[in-house]
Amino acid sequence: MTTIRILIADDHPVVRSGLRSMLASQPDFEVIGEAANGLEVLALTNLRPAVVLMDLRMPGLDGVATTRKLLQQDPAIRVLVLTTYDTDSDIFRAIDAGVTGYLLKDAPPEELFHAIRAIARGESVLAPRVTTNLMQRLKTPFGDDLSARELEVLRQVAQGASNKEIGRSLHISEATVKTHLIHIFSKLSVNDRTAAVRVALERNLISLGAHVNVRIKDTSMVGEGIAPSAANPEPCVNVSIHTAPQCMVTCD
């Protein structure tokens, strides 16, 4: 029987402890270490894990950035995302980074055990809900249905304009700007301005330059404030996004 060496990466101690206890029930699993953030994951590669259970949202270096760096160090490592997030943006970013599997934290233990063994063999595993999301997205081109006006609004968001400034520039009301943002969030399958700009850049819907410095209240990324949503499409808190002239998404 081949033992699968597993590294657990999650910023919540309770989650790490629960996973360790669960995995200990399987004779072919060996948990060789735990990491609370991406930097700790990279520091533990000398333990030579076969599989890394990777949370997406961790302080410092998130799961996607960690996966990219990890696979640069050792392409043989298999990364299985274990997260609560199933948005198109999260899924595509993780897959693009090179993960081998993507499961949600509400998966039953047997599904997790099967996924670990499968990706250790080099197979790819996706949670059923993730597969459904991907199939639906493939049927509807990502962001192709953004109107010319919505693209104008999105470009100005990425350049640092507040809703009030966008309204003045486009000669529309602030309420209309918010309506356009709600439609943009829906069409791009995102929940906030940060993600909308990121996805638009990734999908070449808009083009900028080398560094996007975003000020926005997004608890999923900075851990404070109230996350903007379709119901509250105004931003405010610093988050950096590296992409390919410099811009800033700001708020009043």
N, C-alpha and C positions, 0 to 999 in steps of 0.2 A: 504494500500500500504506500503510495507516494503522499508525503505530507505537504500540504499547501501552507507556505509561510505568509502570514497576513499582518499588515500594518493598518491600524485604525486611525483615521484622521477626522476629528470632529472637535469643535470648540466647547462642547458641553460635556463635562465630566460624567454626568448621569448617563448620557447616551453612550459614551465610550465604555463605561462599566457594564451597561446592559448588553452591549454588543459582545464584549469579551466573555461574559457569562454564557450568552447564547451560543457563541462559536465554540466554547469549551465543551459543549455537548457532542461535538463531532470529532471522531477519532482521527480523521485525516486533516484537521485544521490545527495550526499552531499560531497563536497571536504572539508576534515577536516584539511588538512595541505599540505605543500610542503617541499621537501628536495632537496638540491643541490648535495648531495653525500651520500654514504652508511652510514657513521657515523651518519648523521642527520636522516636518515631513522630509524636507531636503537634507536635513542634518542626519536623518536616520537611514539614508539609503545604504549606508555601509552594513546594515543588518540584512541586506539582500532580500527584501520581501518579494514574493511572487505576485501578490495581489495587494493593492492599496484600496481600502474602503474610504472614499473621499467625499467629505461634505463640500457643498458648493460655497456656502457663505461662512467664511472664517476671517478673523481679524488679520490685518497685515497683508498677507498674500492669500487671495481666495482660491477656491478649488480649481478653477480653470487655469489661472496663471501658474499655480503649483504643478498642475498636470503637464503643462508645456515644458516647464523647467525640469521636471522629474524625468520625462521621456527623453529630453536632450541628454540627461546624465546616463540614463539606462533605458534604452528602447524596449528591452525585454520585459520590463515591469508592466503588469496589467492593472489598469485603473477602473474600478467600479464606483461610479457616483452613487451615493446614498443620500438623498435629499428630500425635502418637502416641496421643492419647487419644480413645477412641470410646465412652465411657460415655454413657448416656442423659442424665445430668445435664450433662455437658460439651456435648453436642450441642444440647440444648434451650436452655441458657443462651446459646450462641453464636447460634443462630437467633433467639432473642428479642432479642438485642442488635442484630440487623440484618445479619449476614453474608450474602453472596450465595452463597458456596460453602463446602464442608467436605470437605477431602481428608486422607487419612492419609499420613504420611511414607514409607510403603512403596509408595506409588503409583509406577508406572513413569513415566519422563519424558514419554512421549507423552500419558499421561492428564493430567499436570500442564499440559502445553502446551495441550491441548484445553480444560481447565477455565479457564485464564487467558483464552483467546480467547472462550470462551462467556460468562463473567461480564462481560468488557469490553463484550459486546453486550447486557448486561442480563439474561442468562439465569441460572438457578440451577443449581448443580452440587453433587451429593452423591456421596461415595464409595459404591460398591456395598454395603460392609459397614455404612455409616451408614444407608443407605436401608433395609436389612434390619432394623436395630435399631429404626428409627422405625416401620416397619410392624408389627413384633412388639409394640412398646409401644402402638401405637394399638389393637391387638386386645385388649390387657389394660390397663384403666384404671389410671393411675399411682397406686399406693399405696392404691387403694380396698379392697384386701384386708387392710389392717392391722387387727389385732384391737383391741378396746377396751383390753386390757392392754398391747399394744405401743404404742398411742398414749399411754397413761399413762406408760410408760417413756420414750418420746421427749420428752414434755413436760418430764419431770424432767431429762433430759439437757440440754435447752435452757435450763433454769433453773439449771444449775450443779451438779447433784447427781452425785456419784461413784457407781460401781456399788454400793458398800457402803451409801451413803446411800439410794439408790433401793430396795435390798433391805429396809432397815429400815422405810422409809416404806410400802412395799407389802406388808410381811410375807412376803417371799419370799427365797430364798437368793441370794447374790451370783452363784453359778453359773447360777441361773435368769435373773437379769438379763442375764448375758452371752449366754445362749441367745436371749433375746428380741431383743437387739441384733443378733445374727447373722441372725435372721429378718428384722428390719427392714432391715438392709443389703441382703439378698437381694431383698426385695420392692421396695425403692426403687432397685435397681440402682446402689448406691454401695458404697464400700469403707471408709468411716470415719465417725466421729461428726460431724465438721464437715459433710461432704456430706449426711449424713442430716438434720441440722437444717436446712441450707440448702434442700434439696429439699422437705422438709415445709412450710417457710415459703412457698416459691414456689408449692406446690400447695395451699396453704391447708388442709393437714391439721392444723396447729397454728397458733395465733396468739400473737404476743408484742407487742413494742413497737418502739421506734425504733432500738435498737442492740444487737447481739449480740456480746459479746466472748468468743471461744472460745479456751480453752487446750487445745492438742492437738498431739501429735507427728504432723505430716503433712508428709512430705518433699516432696510435690508442691506445697505452698503456702509452706513456710518454709525448706526446704532443709536440715533437720537432724533428727537423731533417727531413730526407727524409726516408719514410718507405721502407725497402727492399722489393722487389717483385720478381716475376719470371724474370723480366727484369734486376733486380739489386740484385742478391742474395748474396751480401756482407753486413755484419752487421756494430753498435757501440754506446752505451748509456746503462745505467744500469737498468735492470728490474729483479725482483726476482720472481722465480716460486717455490713454495713448492711442492715437490713430495716425493717420498719415498727414495756410496762415493760422494761427493761434486764435482760439475763441473761448468764450465763457458764457455759460448759461447762468443767468442771474435772476434775482427777484428784487422787488422794491423794498 
